[in-house]
Amino acid sequence: MAPKLYMFIGSPPVRAVMMTAQELGIDLEMKEVDMFGQENLKEEFIKMNPAHTIPTLEDDGFILFESAAIMEYLVRKYGKDDSLCPKDIQKHAIVDQLLHLSTTTFNRHVAVFKIIFRAGASNVPKDNMEDLFNTFGILEALLGNKPYFTGNNLTIADLSLATLVSSSKVAFPIEMERFPLLGAWLERLEQRPSYEINRKGLNFLKGFFTSTKN
């Protein structure tokens, strides 16, 4: 029986899990959650996941939430090797560092965007944009001239960051020319078949933002 993924395509963490599964060749059973209708707050969902968050994975009765934990679980259980999430202690620490960084920094930007969006503002305050540029600058420095964040091999950290960076480009007016290394890295990710999953989510976000502005 295929693992079930409770998902919403507009969520970057959901797309990171879906991309990980495709990179591993895993067929997931998709269970779309109506986030606008607050399906995640229904008793049945909360009983499964008290944090009522997506993505949530159900694998033969085992329940797991938080995208980073799910991605590592999929690699450990279904991966033919550990390239997506290295077992080497230092390389693994770098992956963890990047996943924690993505959570702490981008969650802050998402929170800011939600406040601005709900207030009906058309422009993002300068201070908030500079904060986002600072985050992109940190990523640019960490990436350097490497093909991927940990070196020559793609990892779950790249997949997670790809969904967040690309979604930020949709939500905020970002000039990627300021971050050429990060831009080249994202273009590299865009060439992978698994990135098509992310495109679907980005198209959803673009359509959603357009419809709400009209």
N, C-alpha and C positions, 0 to 999 in steps of 0.2 A: 504494500500500500504506500502510495506516494505521500511524503510529508505535506501537511496543509499549511499554507501561509495566509494568514489574515492580513489583508493589505488594502491600500488605497494608493493609486498610481501617482497622486499628487505629492506624496511623501518621499523626500530624498532618501531617508533611511530604508524605506521599503524597497525602493529601486536598487539600492546598494545590495540588499539581500538577494533580490531577483537576479541581478547581474552576477553575483557570486555563484548562485545556483547554476546559471547558464555556463559560466566559466568551468564549473565542475562537471557539467553534463547531467545535472539532476533535474528531473521533471517534478515540479511542485504542483500541487493542487491549489489553485488560487481561490480564496474565499474573500471576495470584495466586501469591505465594511463601509457602510454609508456613514461617513463622518459628518456630513452636513445634517443628516437626520439623527445624529448622536446614537447610532447603533452600538457604538463602543461603550455607552453608558448603561446599556440594558443589563438586567440581572444575569442573563446567561453568559454574556461576554465578561462581565466583572468577576463572575465565579471562576472563569478560566484564567483571567488576567486581572488581578485586583488593581493594577496600575492603569487599566483600561487604555493601553497604548497600542499603537501599531508601529512596526510589524510585530506579530505574534506567530510563533511557529508551534505546530502540533505534530509531533513525530511519534507515532505508535503509542499514544497516551502521554508522552513527555511534552510538557509545555515550557516554552522559553520565549522571553521577550527581551527587548533591547537589541538593536541591529548588530552591534559589535559582537555581542555574545552569540547571536544566531549565526553570523558569518563564520566565526571561528569554529563553532560546533559543526557546521556543515563541512568545513575543510577537514576537521579532525575525523569525522565519521565517514564521509563519502569521498574525500580527496585521494587521488592515486599517489600524491606526494604532498610535501608541505610547502611548496613554492608560494602559494597564496597567503600562507601564514606560517612563516619559518619557525621551526622548533629551536634553532640556535638561539641561545638566551639573549644575546645582544641584539640580533636582528628582530627577534620577537618583541623585545623591549621598545625598539624604535616603532614597530607597528602599533603597539599599545599607546605609545606616546602620541602618535599622530591621530589615533582614534579618540583619545581623551581630548586632544587639542581641538579636533573637529567638533566634539560635543560641547565643550565649554565656550568656544569662540562663536561658532555659527548659531548656537541656540540663542545667544545674546542678540545677534543680528536679526534672527527670526522674530524674537520678541519685540524688537524695535519696529520691524516692518509691520507686525500685526497691529501695534498701537497706531502707527501712522495710517495704515490702510483703513482701520475702523473709524478713524477720525475724518476720513475722506480727504486727506491732504494729497496734493498732487506732486509735491516736491519733498525729497528727503532732506532733513536738516543737515547742514554742513558738518557739524560735529559727528553725526552718525555715519556719514559717508567717509570721513577721515578715519573713523574707527574701523570701518570695513576695509578701507585701503591699507590700514596697518596690518590687518589680518592677512590680506593678500600678500603684503610685503614679507611677512613672517614665512608664509608658505613658499614664496619665491626664494628666500634665503635658504630654507631647509632643503628645497629641491636642488638648487644649484644647477649644475650641468648634467645631472644624472637623468637617464631616461625615465626612471620612476623614483618615488620618494625614498625607497630603501636601497636603490642601486639599479641593477640591470633587469630585475624581475618584477613583474606586476604583483601587488599584494592587495589584500582586502582594504588596506589603508587608502590605496589609490582609488579603488572603487567607491569607497565612502566619500572621499574628498571630491571626486569627480561629480557626484550627484549634488553635493553642496555648493561647489564653485559654480557649476553650470546653472543651478537654480538661482543663485545670487545674481548672476548675469541677467536673468529674466526679471527679477524683482527690483534690482537697483541699476542705476545708470553707471556702469563700470566700463572704463576704457582699458581694455586688456593690453593696449600698447605700453602701458606703464609696467606691465609684468610679462615681458617676452618669454621668459623661461616657463612660467606657469601656463601661458597661452600655448606654447609648443607642446607642453605635457598634455594639456587638454585635447589638443588636436590629435595627439598620439592615441589617446583613449578613444576618441571618436572613430578611429579606424577599426576598432574591435567590434565583432558581431554583437557582443553583449551590450554595447552602448545603445543599440536600437531601443532597448528597454527604457533607457534614460530619455531618449528623444520623445518617446510617447508621453512620459511624464512632463517634460518641458513643454510640449505642445498643449497638454492639458492646462498647465499653469498659464501659458500665454493666452489661451482662449478664455480662461477664467478671469484673468486680470482685465482683458479687453471687454468682456461682457459686463463686468462690475463698474467699469468706468463710463459705459454708455448710459 
